[in-house]
Amino acid sequence: MRVFFLLLFAFLFHSPFSIAQVSEGEIEFSGIKRTVKKMEINNESDIVEQAIKNKMAKMGYKPKESKGWLTFKDVDNAEISDERCDLYIKVDRKSRKEKDVSVVHFFTSKPNEHATPVPLAGTMLTSDGFYAQVSSQSVAYKLEQDILAQEEATKKAEKKYDDLVKEQASLEKKIKGLQEDLESNKQKQQTQSQDVENQRKMLEQLKAKRNS
């Protein structure tokens, strides 16, 4: 029994879902400070923001972007709220030191009335709801970006290798041409050496006549 309670204690205090991932935070919006919901995602801010856009796009919503805020207008989806609403989301890097951690602030309001709050759906506030969805989609999106980047790096490496192979063929052709030129030069030297010898003999003969 004691072992059972120890295991239960460990699960409750060390399970990733035992600590609320969504909390309250204060942020400036339209020139005023307001209390909103916030959560931290272990990924870069641009990755997290795109993951949120992708998630909302699948639900049929595209954001308007202004001053760092994503505004999804006239959202009618029970995953977000039981009421028709506007959803406001802002993604920031947590700090200069923690570049790989993002802070997501979000709240809902009546359509076109950002000062009138609308209750969020329960799944928006639980660790296995909105947080888990954005977190997993961020990981998936980051993986796809890493794959695209690696594909590009591989293409560049392959092209450089192909260029080196072509350069080798060109250099070998030049070397072969130079070797042929070298052999031709050696043969010409032999011919020219004989001609030099003949010219010297003729010169000596002429000089001999001058002295006779």
Biotite code that builds the C-alpha atoms (Angstrom):
import biotite.structure as struc

atoms = struc.array([
    struc.Atom([0.000, 0.000, 0.000], chain_id="A", res_id=1, res_name="MET", atom_name="CA", element="C"),
    struc.Atom([2.836, 2.366, 0.887], chain_id="A", res_id=2, res_name="ARG", atom_name="CA", element="C"),
    struc.Atom([4.403, 1.736, -2.539], chain_id="A", res_id=3, res_name="VAL", atom_name="CA", element="C"),
    struc.Atom([1.052, 2.518, -4.186], chain_id="A", res_id=4, res_name="PHE", atom_name="CA", element="C"),
    struc.Atom([0.831, 5.915, -2.468], chain_id="A", res_id=5, res_name="PHE", atom_name="CA", element="C"),
    struc.Atom([4.433, 6.699, -3.366], chain_id="A", res_id=6, res_name="LEU", atom_name="CA", element="C"),
    struc.Atom([3.725, 5.947, -7.017], chain_id="A", res_id=7, res_name="LEU", atom_name="CA", element="C"),
    struc.Atom([0.531, 8.025, -6.918], chain_id="A", res_id=8, res_name="LEU", atom_name="CA", element="C"),
    struc.Atom([2.430, 10.919, -5.330], chain_id="A", res_id=9, res_name="PHE", atom_name="CA", element="C"),
    struc.Atom([5.118, 10.724, -8.024], chain_id="A", res_id=10, res_name="ALA", atom_name="CA", element="C"),
    struc.Atom([2.510, 10.686, -10.789], chain_id="A", res_id=11, res_name="PHE", atom_name="CA", element="C"),
    struc.Atom([0.590, 13.669, -9.427], chain_id="A", res_id=12, res_name="LEU", atom_name="CA", element="C"),
    struc.Atom([3.635, 15.837, -8.918], chain_id="A", res_id=13, res_name="PHE", atom_name="CA", element="C"),
    struc.Atom([5.714, 14.824, -11.910], chain_id="A", res_id=14, res_name="HIS", atom_name="CA", element="C"),
    struc.Atom([3.111, 14.209, -14.613], chain_id="A", res_id=15, res_name="SER", atom_name="CA", element="C"),
    struc.Atom([3.345, 16.848, -17.369], chain_id="A", res_id=16, res_name="PRO", atom_name="CA", element="C"),
    struc.Atom([-0.402, 17.423, -17.005], chain_id="A", res_id=17, res_name="PHE", atom_name="CA", element="C"),
    struc.Atom([-0.352, 17.883, -13.221], chain_id="A", res_id=18, res_name="SER", atom_name="CA", element="C"),
    struc.Atom([0.773, 21.512, -13.536], chain_id="A", res_id=19, res_name="ILE", atom_name="CA", element="C"),
    struc.Atom([-1.546, 23.906, -15.352], chain_id="A", res_id=20, res_name="ALA", atom_name="CA", element="C"),
    struc.Atom([0.074, 24.955, -18.612], chain_id="A", res_id=21, res_name="GLN", atom_name="CA", element="C"),
    struc.Atom([-2.369, 27.855, -19.107], chain_id="A", res_id=22, res_name="VAL", atom_name="CA", element="C"),
    struc.Atom([-2.272, 30.712, -16.608], chain_id="A", res_id=23, res_name="SER", atom_name="CA", element="C"),
    struc.Atom([-3.137, 34.395, -16.413], chain_id="A", res_id=24, res_name="GLU", atom_name="CA", element="C"),
    struc.Atom([-0.862, 37.175, -17.569], chain_id="A", res_id=25, res_name="GLY", atom_name="CA", element="C"),
    struc.Atom([-0.950, 40.913, -18.138], chain_id="A", res_id=26, res_name="GLU", atom_name="CA", element="C"),
    struc.Atom([-0.233, 42.492, -21.502], chain_id="A", res_id=27, res_name="ILE", atom_name="CA", element="C"),
    struc.Atom([-0.881, 45.754, -23.292], chain_id="A", res_id=28, res_name="GLU", atom_name="CA", element="C"),
    struc.Atom([-3.594, 45.753, -25.948], chain_id="A", res_id=29, res_name="PHE", atom_name="CA", element="C"),
    struc.Atom([-4.872, 48.862, -27.735], chain_id="A", res_id=30, res_name="SER", atom_name="CA", element="C"),
    struc.Atom([-2.953, 51.057, -25.319], chain_id="A", res_id=31, res_name="GLY", atom_name="CA", element="C"),
    struc.Atom([-4.320, 49.550, -22.121], chain_id="A", res_id=32, res_name="ILE", atom_name="CA", element="C"),
    struc.Atom([-3.142, 46.830, -19.763], chain_id="A", res_id=33, res_name="LYS", atom_name="CA", element="C"),
    struc.Atom([-5.443, 43.858, -19.562], chain_id="A", res_id=34, res_name="ARG", atom_name="CA", element="C"),
    struc.Atom([-5.416, 40.453, -17.946], chain_id="A", res_id=35, res_name="THR", atom_name="CA", element="C"),
    struc.Atom([-5.426, 37.606, -20.461], chain_id="A", res_id=36, res_name="VAL", atom_name="CA", element="C"),
    struc.Atom([-4.581, 33.919, -20.624], chain_id="A", res_id=37, res_name="LYS", atom_name="CA", element="C"),
    struc.Atom([-1.019, 32.868, -21.371], chain_id="A", res_id=38, res_name="LYS", atom_name="CA", element="C"),
    struc.Atom([0.984, 29.706, -21.916], chain_id="A", res_id=39, res_name="MET", atom_name="CA", element="C"),
    struc.Atom([4.584, 28.817, -22.683], chain_id="A", res_id=40, res_name="GLU", atom_name="CA", element="C"),
    struc.Atom([5.543, 26.630, -25.645], chain_id="A", res_id=41, res_name="ILE", atom_name="CA", element="C"),
    struc.Atom([9.010, 25.131, -26.032], chain_id="A", res_id=42, res_name="ASN", atom_name="CA", element="C"),
    struc.Atom([9.722, 26.371, -29.542], chain_id="A", res_id=43, res_name="ASN", atom_name="CA", element="C"),
    struc.Atom([10.773, 29.526, -31.377], chain_id="A", res_id=44, res_name="GLU", atom_name="CA", element="C"),
    struc.Atom([8.123, 32.244, -31.642], chain_id="A", res_id=45, res_name="SER", atom_name="CA", element="C"),
    struc.Atom([7.917, 32.183, -35.447], chain_id="A", res_id=46, res_name="ASP", atom_name="CA", element="C"),
    struc.Atom([7.394, 28.408, -35.375], chain_id="A", res_id=47, res_name="ILE", atom_name="CA", element="C"),
    struc.Atom([4.686, 28.637, -32.703], chain_id="A", res_id=48, res_name="VAL", atom_name="CA", element="C"),
    struc.Atom([2.919, 31.490, -34.490], chain_id="A", res_id=49, res_name="GLU", atom_name="CA", element="C"),
    struc.Atom([2.842, 29.569, -37.767], chain_id="A", res_id=50, res_name="GLN", atom_name="CA", element="C"),
    struc.Atom([1.593, 26.461, -35.960], chain_id="A", res_id=51, res_name="ALA", atom_name="CA", element="C"),
    struc.Atom([-1.304, 28.491, -34.550], chain_id="A", res_id=52, res_name="ILE", atom_name="CA", element="C"),
    struc.Atom([-2.072, 29.885, -38.007], chain_id="A", res_id=53, res_name="LYS", atom_name="CA", element="C"),
    struc.Atom([-2.043, 26.356, -39.427], chain_id="A", res_id=54, res_name="ASN", atom_name="CA", element="C"),
    struc.Atom([-4.337, 25.074, -36.666], chain_id="A", res_id=55, res_name="LYS", atom_name="CA", element="C"),
    struc.Atom([-6.826, 27.908, -37.150], chain_id="A", res_id=56, res_name="MET", atom_name="CA", element="C"),
    struc.Atom([-6.650, 27.584, -40.952], chain_id="A", res_id=57, res_name="ALA", atom_name="CA", element="C"),
    struc.Atom([-7.789, 23.969, -40.616], chain_id="A", res_id=58, res_name="LYS", atom_name="CA", element="C"),
    struc.Atom([-10.778, 25.303, -38.693], chain_id="A", res_id=59, res_name="MET", atom_name="CA", element="C"),
    struc.Atom([-11.469, 27.772, -41.507], chain_id="A", res_id=60, res_name="GLY", atom_name="CA", element="C"),
    struc.Atom([-10.059, 30.997, -40.026], chain_id="A", res_id=61, res_name="TYR", atom_name="CA", element="C"),
    struc.Atom([-7.325, 33.299, -41.249], chain_id="A", res_id=62, res_name="LYS", atom_name="CA", element="C"),
    struc.Atom([-5.933, 36.087, -39.048], chain_id="A", res_id=63, res_name="PRO", atom_name="CA", element="C"),
    struc.Atom([-5.656, 39.788, -39.476], chain_id="A", res_id=64, res_name="LYS", atom_name="CA", element="C"),
    struc.Atom([-2.252, 40.889, -38.206], chain_id="A", res_id=65, res_name="GLU", atom_name="CA", element="C"),
    struc.Atom([-1.599, 44.172, -36.433], chain_id="A", res_id=66, res_name="SER", atom_name="CA", element="C"),
    struc.Atom([1.125, 45.227, -33.982], chain_id="A", res_id=67, res_name="LYS", atom_name="CA", element="C"),
    struc.Atom([2.109, 41.608, -33.336], chain_id="A", res_id=68, res_name="GLY", atom_name="CA", element="C"),
    struc.Atom([-1.436, 40.429, -32.650], chain_id="A", res_id=69, res_name="TRP", atom_name="CA", element="C"),
    struc.Atom([-3.247, 37.783, -34.664], chain_id="A", res_id=70, res_name="LEU", atom_name="CA", element="C"),
    struc.Atom([-6.968, 38.488, -34.746], chain_id="A", res_id=71, res_name="THR", atom_name="CA", element="C"),
    struc.Atom([-9.325, 35.732, -35.841], chain_id="A", res_id=72, res_name="PHE", atom_name="CA", element="C"),
    struc.Atom([-12.662, 37.396, -36.496], chain_id="A", res_id=73, res_name="LYS", atom_name="CA", element="C"),
    struc.Atom([-16.115, 35.992, -35.888], chain_id="A", res_id=74, res_name="ASP", atom_name="CA", element="C"),
    struc.Atom([-15.007, 32.572, -34.690], chain_id="A", res_id=75, res_name="VAL", atom_name="CA", element="C"),
    struc.Atom([-17.848, 30.123, -34.245], chain_id="A", res_id=76, res_name="ASP", atom_name="CA", element="C"),
    struc.Atom([-16.236, 26.990, -32.866], chain_id="A", res_id=77, res_name="ASN", atom_name="CA", element="C"),
    struc.Atom([-16.903, 25.174, -29.605], chain_id="A", res_id=78, res_name="ALA", atom_name="CA", element="C"),
    struc.Atom([-13.191, 24.389, -29.221], chain_id="A", res_id=79, res_name="GLU", atom_name="CA", element="C"),
    struc.Atom([-12.560, 28.121, -28.747], chain_id="A", res_id=80, res_name="ILE", atom_name="CA", element="C"),
    struc.Atom([-15.723, 29.302, -27.007], chain_id="A", res_id=81, res_name="SER", atom_name="CA", element="C"),
    struc.Atom([-19.388, 28.393, -26.644], chain_id="A", res_id=82, res_name="ASP", atom_name="CA", element="C"),
    struc.Atom([-20.193, 31.858, -28.000], chain_id="A", res_id=83, res_name="GLU", atom_name="CA", element="C"),
    struc.Atom([-19.383, 33.456, -31.337], chain_id="A", res_id=84, res_name="ARG", atom_name="CA", element="C"),
    struc.Atom([-16.305, 35.579, -30.704], chain_id="A", res_id=85, res_name="CYS", atom_name="CA", element="C"),
    struc.Atom([-13.134, 37.242, -31.916], chain_id="A", res_id=86, res_name="ASP", atom_name="CA", element="C"),
    struc.Atom([-9.954, 35.435, -30.867], chain_id="A", res_id=87, res_name="LEU", atom_name="CA", element="C"),
    struc.Atom([-6.822, 37.498, -30.192], chain_id="A", res_id=88, res_name="TYR", atom_name="CA", element="C"),
    struc.Atom([-3.412, 35.821, -29.971], chain_id="A", res_id=89, res_name="ILE", atom_name="CA", element="C"),
    struc.Atom([0.085, 37.248, -29.535], chain_id="A", res_id=90, res_name="LYS", atom_name="CA", element="C"),
    struc.Atom([3.279, 35.152, -29.614], chain_id="A", res_id=91, res_name="VAL", atom_name="CA", element="C"),
    struc.Atom([6.520, 36.519, -28.192], chain_id="A", res_id=92, res_name="ASP", atom_name="CA", element="C"),
    struc.Atom([9.959, 35.144, -27.462], chain_id="A", res_id=93, res_name="ARG", atom_name="CA", element="C"),
    struc.Atom([10.185, 34.556, -23.716], chain_id="A", res_id=94, res_name="LYS", atom_name="CA", element="C"),
    struc.Atom([13.556, 36.284, -23.374], chain_id="A", res_id=95, res_name="SER", atom_name="CA", element="C"),
    struc.Atom([16.869, 36.834, -25.103], chain_id="A", res_id=96, res_name="ARG", atom_name="CA", element="C"),
    struc.Atom([18.365, 33.956, -23.158], chain_id="A", res_id=97, res_name="LYS", atom_name="CA", element="C"),
    struc.Atom([15.404, 31.651, -23.811], chain_id="A", res_id=98, res_name="GLU", atom_name="CA", element="C"),
    struc.Atom([15.026, 32.062, -27.553], chain_id="A", res_id=99, res_name="LYS", atom_name="CA", element="C"),
    struc.Atom([13.568, 28.583, -27.923], chain_id="A", res_id=100, res_name="ASP", atom_name="CA", element="C"),
    struc.Atom([10.661, 29.289, -25.571], chain_id="A", res_id=101, res_name="VAL", atom_name="CA", element="C"),
    struc.Atom([7.611, 31.296, -26.618], chain_id="A", res_id=102, res_name="SER", atom_name="CA", element="C"),
    struc.Atom([4.949, 32.994, -24.524], chain_id="A", res_id=103, res_name="VAL", atom_name="CA", element="C"),
    struc.Atom([1.475, 32.934, -26.070], chain_id="A", res_id=104, res_name="VAL", atom_name="CA", element="C"),
    struc.Atom([-1.086, 35.481, -24.805], chain_id="A", res_id=105, res_name="HIS", atom_name="CA", element="C"),
    struc.Atom([-4.686, 35.056, -25.896], chain_id="A", res_id=106, res_name="PHE", atom_name="CA", element="C"),
    struc.Atom([-8.235, 36.149, -25.118], chain_id="A", res_id=107, res_name="PHE", atom_name="CA", element="C"),
    struc.Atom([-11.672, 36.215, -26.688], chain_id="A", res_id=108, res_name="THR", atom_name="CA", element="C"),
    struc.Atom([-14.243, 38.972, -26.948], chain_id="A", res_id=109, res_name="SER", atom_name="CA", element="C"),
    struc.Atom([-17.598, 39.655, -28.537], chain_id="A", res_id=110, res_name="LYS", atom_name="CA", element="C"),
    struc.Atom([-17.219, 40.193, -32.307], chain_id="A", res_id=111, res_name="PRO", atom_name="CA", element="C"),
    struc.Atom([-15.828, 43.688, -32.958], chain_id="A", res_id=112, res_name="ASN", atom_name="CA", element="C"),
    struc.Atom([-15.959, 44.524, -29.226], chain_id="A", res_id=113, res_name="GLU", atom_name="CA", element="C"),
    struc.Atom([-12.535, 43.641, -27.830], chain_id="A", res_id=114, res_name="HIS", atom_name="CA", element="C"),
    struc.Atom([-13.379, 45.259, -24.472], chain_id="A", res_id=115, res_name="ALA", atom_name="CA", element="C"),
    struc.Atom([-16.272, 42.826, -23.902], chain_id="A", res_id=116, res_name="THR", atom_name="CA", element="C"),
    struc.Atom([-14.838, 39.442, -22.884], chain_id="A", res_id=117, res_name="PRO", atom_name="CA", element="C"),
    struc.Atom([-16.288, 36.092, -23.864], chain_id="A", res_id=118, res_name="VAL", atom_name="CA", element="C"),
    struc.Atom([-15.589, 32.936, -21.814], chain_id="A", res_id=119, res_name="PRO", atom_name="CA", element="C"),
    struc.Atom([-13.092, 30.553, -23.345], chain_id="A", res_id=120, res_name="LEU", atom_name="CA", element="C"),
    struc.Atom([-13.991, 26.918, -23.853], chain_id="A", res_id=121, res_name="ALA", atom_name="CA", element="C"),
    struc.Atom([-12.699, 24.526, -21.223], chain_id="A", res_id=122, res_name="GLY", atom_name="CA", element="C"),
    struc.Atom([-10.308, 22.885, -23.696], chain_id="A", res_id=123, res_name="THR", atom_name="CA", element="C"),
    struc.Atom([-8.593, 26.262, -24.201], chain_id="A", res_id=124, res_name="MET", atom_name="CA", element="C"),
    struc.Atom([-7.565, 26.223, -20.546], chain_id="A", res_id=125, res_name="LEU", atom_name="CA", element="C"),
    struc.Atom([-6.360, 22.647, -20.018], chain_id="A", res_id=126, res_name="THR", atom_name="CA", element="C"),
    struc.Atom([-2.900, 21.222, -20.599], chain_id="A", res_id=127, res_name="SER", atom_name="CA", element="C"),
    struc.Atom([-4.259, 18.532, -22.916], chain_id="A", res_id=128, res_name="ASP", atom_name="CA", element="C"),
    struc.Atom([-6.384, 20.962, -24.970], chain_id="A", res_id=129, res_name="GLY", atom_name="CA", element="C"),
    struc.Atom([-5.258, 24.101, -26.799], chain_id="A", res_id=130, res_name="PHE", atom_name="CA", element="C"),
    struc.Atom([-1.811, 23.958, -25.195], chain_id="A", res_id=131, res_name="TYR", atom_name="CA", element="C"),
    struc.Atom([-1.181, 20.357, -26.283], chain_id="A", res_id=132, res_name="ALA", atom_name="CA", element="C"),
    struc.Atom([-2.499, 21.037, -29.788], chain_id="A", res_id=133, res_name="GLN", atom_name="CA", element="C"),
    struc.Atom([-0.318, 24.109, -30.341], chain_id="A", res_id=134, res_name="VAL", atom_name="CA", element="C"),
    struc.Atom([2.676, 22.392, -28.752], chain_id="A", res_id=135, res_name="SER", atom_name="CA", element="C"),
    struc.Atom([2.380, 19.267, -30.920], chain_id="A", res_id=136, res_name="SER", atom_name="CA", element="C"),
    struc.Atom([1.702, 21.257, -34.080], chain_id="A", res_id=137, res_name="GLN", atom_name="CA", element="C"),
    struc.Atom([4.715, 23.454, -33.322], chain_id="A", res_id=138, res_name="SER", atom_name="CA", element="C"),
    struc.Atom([6.889, 20.353, -33.081], chain_id="A", res_id=139, res_name="VAL", atom_name="CA", element="C"),
    struc.Atom([5.407, 18.980, -36.326], chain_id="A", res_id=140, res_name="ALA", atom_name="CA", element="C"),
    struc.Atom([5.835, 22.294, -38.163], chain_id="A", res_id=141, res_name="TYR", atom_name="CA", element="C"),
    struc.Atom([9.406, 22.691, -36.863], chain_id="A", res_id=142, res_name="LYS", atom_name="CA", element="C"),
    struc.Atom([10.199, 19.184, -38.080], chain_id="A", res_id=143, res_name="LEU", atom_name="CA", element="C"),
    struc.Atom([8.847, 19.992, -41.549], chain_id="A", res_id=144, res_name="GLU", atom_name="CA", element="C"),
    struc.Atom([10.903, 23.195, -41.656], chain_id="A", res_id=145, res_name="GLN", atom_name="CA", element="C"),
    struc.Atom([13.998, 21.268, -40.571], chain_id="A", res_id=146, res_name="ASP", atom_name="CA", element="C"),
    struc.Atom([13.339, 18.684, -43.295], chain_id="A", res_id=147, res_name="ILE", atom_name="CA", element="C"),
    struc.Atom([12.950, 21.415, -45.938], chain_id="A", res_id=148, res_name="LEU", atom_name="CA", element="C"),
    struc.Atom([16.147, 23.094, -44.756], chain_id="A", res_id=149, res_name="ALA", atom_name="CA", element="C"),
    struc.Atom([18.012, 19.772, -44.778], chain_id="A", res_id=150, res_name="GLN", atom_name="CA", element="C"),
    struc.Atom([16.679, 18.969, -48.256], chain_id="A", res_id=151, res_name="GLU", atom_name="CA", element="C"),
    struc.Atom([18.035, 22.325, -49.451], chain_id="A", res_id=152, res_name="GLU", atom_name="CA", element="C"),
    struc.Atom([21.378, 21.700, -47.735], chain_id="A", res_id=153, res_name="ALA", atom_name="CA", element="C"),
    struc.Atom([21.521, 18.226, -49.330], chain_id="A", res_id=154, res_name="THR", atom_name="CA", element="C"),
    struc.Atom([20.779, 19.671, -52.774], chain_id="A", res_id=155, res_name="LYS", atom_name="CA", element="C"),
    struc.Atom([23.543, 22.229, -52.341], chain_id="A", res_id=156, res_name="LYS", atom_name="CA", element="C"),
    struc.Atom([25.988, 19.526, -51.206], chain_id="A", res_id=157, res_name="ALA", atom_name="CA", element="C"),
    struc.Atom([25.021, 17.295, -54.161], chain_id="A", res_id=158, res_name="GLU", atom_name="CA", element="C"),
    struc.Atom([25.408, 20.184, -56.607], chain_id="A", res_id=159, res_name="LYS", atom_name="CA", element="C"),
    struc.Atom([28.831, 21.031, -55.186], chain_id="A", res_id=160, res_name="LYS", atom_name="CA", element="C"),
    struc.Atom([29.845, 17.373, -55.525], chain_id="A", res_id=161, res_name="TYR", atom_name="CA", element="C"),
    struc.Atom([28.574, 17.254, -59.136], chain_id="A", res_id=162, res_name="ASP", atom_name="CA", element="C"),
    struc.Atom([30.462, 20.476, -59.905], chain_id="A", res_id=163, res_name="ASP", atom_name="CA", element="C"),
    struc.Atom([33.655, 18.978, -58.456], chain_id="A", res_id=164, res_name="LEU", atom_name="CA", element="C"),
    struc.Atom([33.209, 15.830, -60.567], chain_id="A", res_id=165, res_name="VAL", atom_name="CA", element="C"),
    struc.Atom([32.754, 17.974, -63.675], chain_id="A", res_id=166, res_name="LYS", atom_name="CA", element="C"),
    struc.Atom([35.767, 20.060, -62.694], chain_id="A", res_id=167, res_name="GLU", atom_name="CA", element="C"),
    struc.Atom([37.820, 16.871, -62.294], chain_id="A", res_id=168, res_name="GLN", atom_name="CA", element="C"),
    struc.Atom([36.821, 15.723, -65.799], chain_id="A", res_id=169, res_name="ALA", atom_name="CA", element="C"),
    struc.Atom([37.757, 19.141, -67.169], chain_id="A", res_id=170, res_name="SER", atom_name="CA", element="C"),
    struc.Atom([41.104, 19.128, -65.357], chain_id="A", res_id=171, res_name="LEU", atom_name="CA", element="C"),
    struc.Atom([41.863, 15.590, -66.547], chain_id="A", res_id=172, res_name="GLU", atom_name="CA", element="C"),
    struc.Atom([41.113, 16.674, -70.112], chain_id="A", res_id=173, res_name="LYS", atom_name="CA", element="C"),
    struc.Atom([43.427, 19.640, -69.710], chain_id="A", res_id=174, res_name="LYS", atom_name="CA", element="C"),
    struc.Atom([46.120, 17.409, -68.207], chain_id="A", res_id=175, res_name="ILE", atom_name="CA", element="C"),
    struc.Atom([45.772, 14.982, -71.108], chain_id="A", res_id=176, res_name="LYS", atom_name="CA", element="C"),
    struc.Atom([46.056, 17.885, -73.536], chain_id="A", res_id=177, res_name="GLY", atom_name="CA", element="C"),
    struc.Atom([49.107, 19.202, -71.718], chain_id="A", res_id=178, res_name="LEU", atom_name="CA", element="C"),
    struc.Atom([50.702, 15.747, -71.718], chain_id="A", res_id=179, res_name="GLN", atom_name="CA", element="C"),
    struc.Atom([50.122, 15.505, -75.471], chain_id="A", res_id=180, res_name="GLU", atom_name="CA", element="C"),
    struc.Atom([51.582, 18.996, -75.904], chain_id="A", res_id=181, res_name="ASP", atom_name="CA", element="C"),
    struc.Atom([54.548, 17.926, -73.774], chain_id="A", res_id=182, res_name="LEU", atom_name="CA", element="C"),
    struc.Atom([55.227, 14.861, -75.962], chain_id="A", res_id=183, res_name="GLU", atom_name="CA", element="C"),
    struc.Atom([54.874, 17.003, -79.079], chain_id="A", res_id=184, res_name="SER", atom_name="CA", element="C"),
    struc.Atom([57.287, 19.541, -77.607], chain_id="A", res_id=185, res_name="ASN", atom_name="CA", element="C"),
    struc.Atom([59.854, 16.814, -76.878], chain_id="A", res_id=186, res_name="LYS", atom_name="CA", element="C"),
    struc.Atom([59.659, 15.572, -80.482], chain_id="A", res_id=187, res_name="GLN", atom_name="CA", element="C"),
    struc.Atom([60.052, 19.101, -81.809], chain_id="A", res_id=188, res_name="LYS", atom_name="CA", element="C"),
    struc.Atom([63.044, 19.616, -79.559], chain_id="A", res_id=189, res_name="GLN", atom_name="CA", element="C"),
    struc.Atom([64.717, 16.531, -81.046], chain_id="A", res_id=190, res_name="GLN", atom_name="CA", element="C"),
    struc.Atom([64.014, 17.751, -84.582], chain_id="A", res_id=191, res_name="THR", atom_name="CA", element="C"),
    struc.Atom([65.171, 21.250, -83.754], chain_id="A", res_id=192, res_name="GLN", atom_name="CA", element="C"),
    struc.Atom([68.290, 19.935, -82.046], chain_id="A", res_id=193, res_name="SER", atom_name="CA", element="C"),
    struc.Atom([69.247, 18.127, -85.273], chain_id="A", res_id=194, res_name="GLN", atom_name="CA", element="C"),
    struc.Atom([68.561, 21.292, -87.266], chain_id="A", res_id=195, res_name="ASP", atom_name="CA", element="C"),
    struc.Atom([70.775, 23.291, -84.913], chain_id="A", res_id=196, res_name="VAL", atom_name="CA", element="C"),
    struc.Atom([73.553, 20.743, -85.405], chain_id="A", res_id=197, res_name="GLU", atom_name="CA", element="C"),
    struc.Atom([73.230, 20.941, -89.206], chain_id="A", res_id=198, res_name="ASN", atom_name="CA", element="C"),
    struc.Atom([73.271, 24.744, -89.146], chain_id="A", res_id=199, res_name="GLN", atom_name="CA", element="C"),
    struc.Atom([76.398, 24.748, -87.018], chain_id="A", res_id=200, res_name="ARG", atom_name="CA", element="C"),
    struc.Atom([78.167, 22.400, -89.443], chain_id="A", res_id=201, res_name="LYS", atom_name="CA", element="C"),
    struc.Atom([77.240, 24.618, -92.385], chain_id="A", res_id=202, res_name="MET", atom_name="CA", element="C"),
    struc.Atom([78.548, 27.648, -90.469], chain_id="A", res_id=203, res_name="LEU", atom_name="CA", element="C"),
    struc.Atom([81.830, 25.921, -89.768], chain_id="A", res_id=204, res_name="GLU", atom_name="CA", element="C"),
    struc.Atom([82.187, 24.958, -93.430], chain_id="A", res_id=205, res_name="GLN", atom_name="CA", element="C"),
    struc.Atom([81.649, 28.548, -94.536], chain_id="A", res_id=206, res_name="LEU", atom_name="CA", element="C"),
    struc.Atom([84.152, 29.839, -92.024], chain_id="A", res_id=207, res_name="LYS", atom_name="CA", element="C"),
    struc.Atom([86.674, 27.245, -93.251], chain_id="A", res_id=208, res_name="ALA", atom_name="CA", element="C"),
    struc.Atom([86.343, 28.576, -96.845], chain_id="A", res_id=209, res_name="LYS", atom_name="CA", element="C"),
    struc.Atom([87.012, 32.103, -95.620], chain_id="A", res_id=210, res_name="ARG", atom_name="CA", element="C"),
    struc.Atom([90.338, 31.039, -94.152], chain_id="A", res_id=211, res_name="ASN", atom_name="CA", element="C"),
    struc.Atom([91.456, 28.944, -97.149], chain_id="A", res_id=212, res_name="SER", atom_name="CA", element="C"),
])
